[in-house]
Each structure stands twice: as C-alpha cells, then as structure tokens.
Amino acid sequence: MNRKLACRVLFLFVPGFVASAISAAEEVVIPRGDAGWKYLDQTAEPGENWSAASFDDAEWSEGQALLGYGDDDVRTKLSYGNNVVNKRRVAFFRKLFRIRNRARFKRYVGRVCCDDGAVVYVNRCEVFRRNMPAGRVTSSTLAVRAVGPDSRNERQYVTFLVEDNVVRDGHNVVAVSVHQATPTSSDLALDLELVGLETEEEVRKVEESVKQSQPDGQSGAVNSLPGPIVRFSTSAQ
C-alpha cells in the first residue's frame, strides 16, 4: 500500500468534553489508564523504526498509565535524568494492540492526555500532534507552551480521528513522543485511549461534533497533514 495513502488521517481537533457525543456502542481498543505501556526515559534516542509494531522494545521499561512524573496522580513514575534544571526534553511510549477483523471498524477515535506536548503515531504513521510546532520533530524539539497546574488543559483529553487504513489485521502499535516545553518543567504525563467505530452513523456523529466545536486557543495543537516518518536525532532544529 502506498505509504502516503496509508498515513492519511482526518485531523479534527476537539476539547475532551466532546467525547461524550460518541456513541456508547464504540469498541474500546486501548482503555484509559491501561497497563502494558512500554516507555523509554533513559536515553535521548529510541532507535530506528521505534514507532513500528515490529520494533523490539524488550529493553524498554513497562508501566501503567498515567505515566510521567511530578504529579500525585501519576501511576508509573519516569526518570527525567540527574539534572533538575536540564531535564530530558522527550520521553517515548509504545502500546501494542491487536485487531482481529480490520473490516469491523470504519474509523478509530483517539483521545490523548499529555503534558506538555505529544506526537502520536499508529504503525509508523503520524496521526496527531498536540501542543507541538509544525515541521520536523527531533529529540530537541520543545512543546509550544507549558501546561501548568493552573491550566484546564493539564488533564484534558483531546480527541482525534484516525482512518481505518492506518490499522491492519493482527498486531499494531500506538507510539507517542511526549515533549517538555522547557528543560526545567516540573512534570510530564501521558495517557491515551483508542476506540473503534463500527458504523458510518457513529463516524458521522463524531465528525459533526468535532466540526461544530471551536479550536481551543490554548492547545497549541497543529492539525496539518502528517509529515514523513520521524527519525529522532540529537541535532537541534
């Protein structure tokens, strides 16, 4: 399959409260607060093809969402390095999921909660970025703005739609890079859920809800077309 076609997704941004408009008949593929997340917090480089389902993450750590550090609701605490004023700018996460019948779902709905920014991939295809600048992303890329404790965005789940052709029968992966806004940021967090929509009516309702919502001016979300597969490097932008 042509990779440009396979990676084509519908970028629709909506604050988390619109998720309630989604039909109760949706099928949860990855639930919120799920266990079995693999994460890398010890180095700046995840390795080539880290966002592919076939990538060997056996040496990565494993934990349950909410993953991160600096807040009381974090279930799995990550390391930010040994310098409190120069913390690692990015952490990497992977979650495998299995689809037994790809034809069952018309589209997928993702909801991500991140602090500060994130880029989300499904099977190496970028499907969404939250509070991140446009263009190439590296291990040095910072989020657009800090998501502080006084911000309503800190635990907000942002909804995005993923085309069904990004997902395949068998094993798949959601991979996320979470970026700090500053090297001195006090916290980092990630949780994500993925659900499948079985009917065109469900898809239509979600699309209408999203289109009727006004973009959150504080989100810093970038909803442009996905770029090329990202190979992280330590070089500055």
N, C-alpha and C positions, 0 to 999 in steps of 0.2 A: 504493500500500500504506500502511495505517495506520502512522505512524512509531513509535507505542508498540509495535505488534506487531513491526515490523521491527527494533527495537532490543532486543527481548527476548533475553537471553542467559542461559546457565547459569553462575552464579558458583560455581565449585568451586575451592577453593584447595588446593594440594598442594606440598610441597617438591620441588625439582628431581629428586631421585633416583627419584621415582615415574614419571618419564617413561620409564624403561626398561621399564615394563609395557606400553607402547603397541606395537601390532603393527608388525613390520618392513615390513608392506605399506602403511603410510601414505605418502601422496604429499607430498613437500616442496614447498611453495608459495614460502616465503621461507626460505632456509637461514641458519643462524648464520654470522656473520662476512661477510655478503653486502655487496657493493659497491652503489653506486647509491642510498644513503640521502641524502636532502636534509635539510639542517638549517639552523636559524636561531639564531644566537648573538650577534647584534649589536644587537638591539632587544628591548624587553620585550613587543612586540605582534606576533603572527603575521599579523594581518589577518583579516577576516571570512571564515568558512567555510574556515579553514585545514585542517580535518580532512576536507574533501570531496575526492573524486577529481578533480573538475573545477577545483580551485583552481590558480591559476597560481603555481608555485614556481620559475619560471625564474631569479629573482634570489637564490634561496637557494643556499647552498654545498652541495657534494656530497662524500661520502666513503664509506669502508668501515668497517663495524663491526669491532671495538669502537670506538664513538665516545665522546669525552669529553675529560678532561684529568686530570693529576695522577698517573697510574699508568703503569708501564712497558709494560703490555700493550695500551694504547690505540693503535689504528692511525690514527685520524683525530682530531687534536687541535683542540678547540674553544677559543674565547676566552671568558673569564669577565668581561671588562671591564678597566678600568685601575685598579681599587681592590681590593687583595688582602684587605682587611678588610670589603669590602662588594661581594661578587661578585653577578652576576646570579643571581636565585633560580630561574630556569627556562630551559630550552632546549627547542626544538621540533624534531621529527623527522617525516619522511614517507617512506614507501616504497610505490611503486606495484607492483601485481601484476595479472596477467591470468588470468581464469578462462574457459576456452573452452566448458565444459559444466557449468553450475551444478548440474545434476541428478546429476552424478557423485558428489558428496560429501554425506554425511549430516550431517556436522558438521565443525568445524575446531578444531584444538588449537593454542593459542599458548603459547610459552614465552618469558618475558621476564627479562632480567638488567638490573637498574637500580641506580644509586647516586645519590641516596638513595631517592627515591620516583618513581612514574610513574602517569600515567593513559593508558590505551590506548583508541584509537578505531578502528573499522572503518567507513569510509564515513559519518562524522559521528556514529556511534552509539558511546557509551561502552560498552566490553565488559569492562574490568577496571581496577582501581586497586590499586596495590601501595605499602604503607607511606605511605598518604595519608589525611588526615582525610575524614570523610563530608561531604556538602553541596557547596555551590558552590565551584568552583576558579577562582582568578584567577592572574595573574602574580605576585602577592604571597604566594600560598599556599605554606607550607613543608611538607616531609615530616614525618611523625610523629616519626621519630627518625633520628639519624645512622647510617650503615652504615660502620663504621670498618674499618681494615686488620686488626684482630684478630677481626672478626666473620665467622662462617661464611656470612653472607648476602651478602657483598660481590660474589661471583661466582656466586651461586646462581641457577639458572633456575627460575622459578615458573611452574607450568602452569595454564592456564585454558581453558575450553571456550567456543566461540562457535557460536551457532546458524547454520544454513545460510542462513536468510532475511536475514541481515545482508549477505551477499555476493551479487553479481549477475554475470551473464554480461558479459564484457568487462573494462574497466579498473576496478580497485578500489584502495583505499589503506588502509594502516595508518598511523595518525598517533599520535604519542606526545609528551606533555609530561613532561619529567624535572625534578623539583624537588629543590632542596637542602634539607637540614634546618636549616642555618644559613648566613648570608651569608659566613661565614669558612671554609666547608667546603673541604678540601684537594683534593677530587677529585669527578668526575662521570663516569658511564658509562652506556652503553646498548647492548644487543644484543637481538635478538628474532628468533625463528623462528616460522613458521606452516606447519602441515601440514593436509592434508585427510584425513578418514576416509571410506573408501568403503563400509563395511558397518556394519550395525547391531551386529554382533558386536564390531567394533573400538570402537564408541562405548560399548557396554555394559562392555567391559573397562576402558576409561578411567574411566568413571563409578564403577565398583566400586572401582578402585584409589584414586580420589580420596576417596570416601566412607569408606574404611577408614583413611585417613591422618588423623592428628591435626593440627589447625592449628598452625603454627609461632608460638609466642607472641612471638617476636622480630620477626616480619614486619611487624606493624602493618598488615596487609592489611585493606581494607574490602571486604566482599563483599555490599553491599546492592544493591538494584535500581538500574539506571542512572538518572541524573538527566537534566535537559534538556540540549540541546546547549549547550556551553560557549562563551561569547564572552568572551575574556580582556580584562581591563581592569587598569589600574594601581591602582585603588582598593583599599584594604586591606579585609580581611574584617571 
